[in-house]
Amino acid sequence: MNLYEGEDVYQLFTKEKFLSDWDSLYNACPWATAFQSKEFTTTWYNIHHEKITPILILSYEGDKLAGLFALVRKRGRQKIYGAGIYDTEYQTWLSTTEYSDKFIANALQVLHNRFKKFEIELKYIPKESPLKWTNENQDLKYHCSIRERLRPLIQINSDIILRNLKKKNRKEKINRLKRLGELKFEKIIDLENFILTFDTIAVHYAFRKASKYNRSLDKIDSISKSFYVELFKLNLLHVSVLKLNDEIIASNVGIAGRGWVYLKGMNTWSPFYAKYSPGIIHLLMLCHQLGSEGFDAFDLTPGDDAYKETIATTFDKVYEFRYYSQKKSYLKNLIRRELYFTILRKFNSNPLAFELELNKRKEKLGTLLKSLYTLRLDTFKSMLDRGTKAAISSEMYRLVIHNYDTNLNTFRVSKNNLKDLLAYEQQEGLTKYEFLMGAVKNYEKGKHSYTITNEKKLVCCVWKDTWEGSPKLPEGAIVLTDIYCHPQRKNKEGEFIISAIDKISKEEKQNEVYLYTAKEGIVSSLKSRNNIDLSQSIP
């Protein structure tokens, strides 16, 4: 058995016999997934070579490759991950059923001899992987931590999928979308088309992750894009979109192989159409398409998202795996894990919801402490009672613009630009998660965002609303609400509003708008404009 590390791994990739042996073992291994193929693994290693140290453990029986374990270590860290780290859903070793227990036991010993104090994390081990050795091998029993996770699946059956699509609530949403225009499911098979649509899909994906899971994935960087493009070239991706009048409203970029497609990659839906559930509709249409292509299953992957349970046709189990080189580390983890799940049971919560709430509270505390540290007591106070002042003192103003001065429009104003919203930089008040969650709710209510960015930062944002509250306004009145301006650009709020009003008035073909705000600085700035009539607060 041999351990290869760093450049020695890349040298192996130049040897045709080794690559052929890898293919043979992959095809013979009953529990292998697309994530263990040589195409996926070597591509991931090559794309990320500047940031990681690849590790390969190989074992031969005579001249035949009998075991392969692909791992990776981030530079400067002791923790070892399955190859692909978070870009893979399933991480395991390749072997045969007969040789697997011997191979993995020896591989862990080789790792122990090389790294001494270390931890191995495999995100999920596929169900078919042999794991009896974790209890039966006395030398390894108190080093390995295994946790079962439920995996939702959609077994590809055209009749079941069609029945799902024809359910009353889904049929109604599909019909409502069709009334808005042409609704079309499209599989992307052309590389040029994939590259052209990638950026739109990536922004939808980043927005979904940030607003739903509080994950700061502001963008898909060039490395990630290169990775997906290479996988597409290797036919390891199944890419599809749902379009409404040629606008992408849902998409899935999933890893595919061995008759399965995985919800691992980029799964998105447009927040502008969230009330129609375009994501679920698209996934069901996708499964219908997979049936026509001969696929066996669509793997929804483990997770606590409610929609997965809604559309899954069956469930099985996969396993989180941790290996600790020292028994005391194993025991500490066992205690921490039991304590963690005791807390979850106490609060009747799932891991996703609990961690999300914990991160939200940590962010909020950090902002409060930052405000105190910088002696911005006004900011600190406003955060404690945020919303109260606005609710009490916000007033409605009527604005009429005469002879619009184009020289005043010094900003580029974008409408419904998710990329702009992702550029929100928390300075005070709302955390980024709260800001984006608010944006999602505004889109669901039918509001539209108008934004300005500068130097990759969100400078200002205002929302166009249809007013239903008090005071009563003329039918079809345009109302601007929820004004945000970066603390360093508050002196430009008035100019921003003028630019936004100009864009909106041209869209709506009217020069009268209403402004609902408590920001006195904006009102003062607007009053100073010679070409604007600003009426008193409407009673």
Buried (B, 14 or more C-beta within 10 A) or exposed (E): BEBBBEEEBBEBBEEEEBBEBBBEBBEBBEBBBBBBBBBBBBBBBBBBBEEBBBBBBBBEEEEEBBBBBBBBBBEEEEEBBBBBBEBBBBBBBBBBEEBBBBBBBBBBEBBBEEBEEBBBBBBBBBBBBBBEBBEEBEEBEBBBBEEEBBBBBBBBEEEBBEEBBEEEEBEEBBEEBEEEEEBEBBEBEEEEEBBEBBEBBBBBBBBBBBBBBBBEBBBBEEEBBBBBBBBBEBEBBBBBBBBBEEEBBBBBBBBBBBEBBBBBBBBBBBBBBBEBBBBBBBBBBBBBBBBEEEBEBBBBBBBBBEBBEEBBBEEEEBBBBBBBBBEEBBEEBEEEBEEEEEEBEEEEBBEEEBBBEEBBEEBBEEBBEBBEEEEBEEBBEBBEEEEEEBEEEBBBBBBBBEEBBEEBBEBEBBBBBBBBBBBBEBBBBBBBBBBBBBBBEBBEEEBBBBBBBBEEBBBBBBBBBBBEEEEEBEEEBBBBBBBBBBEEBBEBBBBBBBBBBBBBBEEEEBBBBBBBBBBEEBBEBBEEBEEBBBEEEBE
